[in-house]
């Protein structure tokens, strides 16, 4: 009679397979983390663009000037006809290019929208590490355009 040999996996084989699985999940996690940062930046740009478009629309509808104040020190913005302050992620670095008259102080700058649809114009750049997005606001038409700065 021959002795029956039990079939199965050895401890070494199980350890190697487990190590391969862990390395696979680690690689996927790194890629998801990088994509998460890009999607968070994109979401912040969309939110700020929505606020700018809302302010322009309100200026057209109400026949009154509406401004969006961007606070560079606190990474936030506020629409002049609303009390709420909208916070951006702290990791985003904001740069604001506007007319000198539109700065209240070194930290807060405003982009104004007028009843005829025009604006004070400007550019907002949002940087997060190596990722960069830009929003251009045309002074003549008030049009708000996103631009990839990468």
Wavefront OBJ file of the C-alpha trace (Angstrom):
o trace
v 0.000 0.000 0.000
v 1.169 3.474 -0.759
v 0.872 6.186 1.777
v -1.486 8.935 0.789
v 0.099 12.329 0.767
v -2.017 15.240 1.959
v -2.396 18.008 -0.546
v -2.294 21.674 0.423
v -0.168 24.764 0.556
v 2.944 25.216 2.602
v 3.433 28.146 4.916
v 6.053 29.622 2.567
v 3.674 29.509 -0.410
v 0.924 31.238 1.590
v 3.364 33.914 2.793
v 4.547 34.653 -0.763
v 0.977 34.985 -2.051
v 0.036 37.241 0.874
v 3.082 39.442 0.229
v 2.144 39.815 -3.455
v -1.425 40.794 -2.530
v -0.226 43.395 0.001
v 2.181 44.935 -2.541
v -0.637 45.092 -5.094
v -2.936 46.915 -2.692
v -0.136 49.327 -1.734
v 0.439 50.242 -5.398
v -3.283 50.803 -5.935
v -3.519 52.922 -2.768
v -0.754 55.253 -3.941
v -2.468 55.768 -7.296
v -5.827 56.416 -5.668
v -4.256 58.959 -3.292
v -2.741 60.922 -6.185
v -6.057 60.888 -8.046
v -7.866 61.982 -4.902
v -5.709 65.122 -4.667
v -6.411 65.986 -8.309
v -10.144 65.418 -7.861
v -10.220 67.551 -4.704
v -8.471 70.393 -6.526
v -10.886 70.053 -9.444
v -13.851 70.131 -7.033
v -12.512 73.281 -5.347
v -12.106 74.956 -8.749
v -15.665 73.983 -9.725
v -17.045 75.353 -6.436
v -15.253 78.686 -6.830
v -16.321 78.944 -10.479
v -19.925 78.288 -9.416
v -19.685 81.097 -6.867
v -18.291 83.471 -9.498
v -21.033 82.539 -11.983
v -23.662 82.907 -9.274
v -22.348 86.388 -8.416
v -22.427 87.419 -12.091
v -25.973 86.098 -12.450
v -27.117 87.908 -9.319
v -25.606 91.167 -10.587
v -27.499 90.795 -13.870
v -30.801 89.869 -12.195
v -30.741 92.356 -9.323
v -29.198 95.234 -11.315
v -26.718 95.673 -8.457
v -23.023 95.107 -8.112
v -22.083 91.749 -6.541
v -18.548 90.861 -5.463
v -16.708 87.679 -4.570
v -14.123 88.344 -1.854
v -11.206 85.902 -1.810
v -9.288 85.668 1.475
v -5.769 84.484 0.664
v -4.731 84.051 4.307
v -7.673 81.839 5.285
v -8.178 80.029 1.929
v -11.799 81.077 1.762
v -14.205 83.158 -0.285
v -17.487 84.934 0.297
v -20.172 86.360 -1.975
v -21.171 89.902 -1.008
v -24.927 89.199 -0.903
v -24.496 86.130 1.343
v -23.241 85.704 4.895
v -21.695 82.258 4.421
v -17.912 81.913 4.113
v -16.837 79.053 1.842
v -13.659 77.283 2.945
v -11.130 75.742 0.547
v -8.724 72.944 1.565
v -5.714 74.277 3.490
v -3.277 72.495 1.155
v -4.350 74.657 -1.791
v -2.265 77.769 -2.381
v -4.289 80.649 -3.822
v -2.879 83.403 -6.021
v -5.021 86.345 -7.045
v -4.235 88.742 -9.905
v -6.613 91.706 -9.834
v -6.525 95.500 -10.006
v -4.764 97.074 -7.025
v -7.964 98.956 -6.100
v -9.756 95.637 -5.539
v -7.544 94.604 -2.593
v -9.043 95.505 0.783
v -5.742 94.697 2.417
v -2.886 92.337 1.652
v -5.063 89.282 2.306
v -8.494 89.959 0.781
v -9.140 90.744 -2.858
v -12.475 91.174 -4.620
v -13.755 90.385 -8.069
v -16.772 92.552 -8.794
v -19.570 91.819 -11.228
v -21.596 94.736 -12.558
v -25.266 94.904 -13.650
v -24.293 95.046 -17.336
v -22.508 91.659 -17.096
v -18.977 93.042 -17.046
v -16.574 92.587 -14.156
v -13.459 94.006 -12.566
v -11.681 90.993 -14.108
v -8.806 88.962 -12.816
v -7.211 85.572 -12.477
v -7.314 83.075 -9.634
v -4.671 80.358 -9.566
v -5.042 77.337 -7.303
v -1.912 75.244 -6.719
v -1.744 71.977 -4.824
v 1.734 70.517 -4.924
v 2.550 69.998 -8.584
v -1.094 70.369 -9.657
v -2.311 73.761 -10.781
v -5.632 75.168 -12.027
v -6.444 78.687 -13.145
v -9.693 80.620 -13.425
v -9.737 83.642 -15.740
v -12.437 86.288 -15.358
v -12.812 88.558 -18.398
v -13.293 92.195 -17.386
v -15.344 93.148 -20.453
v -17.768 90.226 -20.701
v -17.542 88.847 -17.150
v -17.029 85.389 -18.640
v -15.441 82.835 -16.315
v -13.054 80.342 -17.940
v -11.166 77.470 -16.306
v -7.653 76.837 -17.589
v -5.274 73.950 -16.841
v -1.928 75.385 -15.835
v -0.035 72.085 -15.766
l 1 2 3 4 5 6 7 8 9 10 11 12 13 14 15 16 17 18 19 20 21 22 23 24 25 26 27 28 29 30 31 32 33 34 35 36 37 38 39 40 41 42 43 44 45 46 47 48 49 50 51 52 53 54 55 56 57 58 59 60 61 62 63 64 65 66 67 68 69 70 71 72 73 74 75 76 77 78 79 80 81 82 83 84 85 86 87 88 89 90 91 92 93 94 95 96 97 98 99 100 101 102 103 104 105 106 107 108 109 110 111 112 113 114 115 116 117 118 119 120 121 122 123 124 125 126 127 128 129 130 131 132 133 134 135 136 137 138 139 140 141 142 143 144 145 146 147 148 149 150
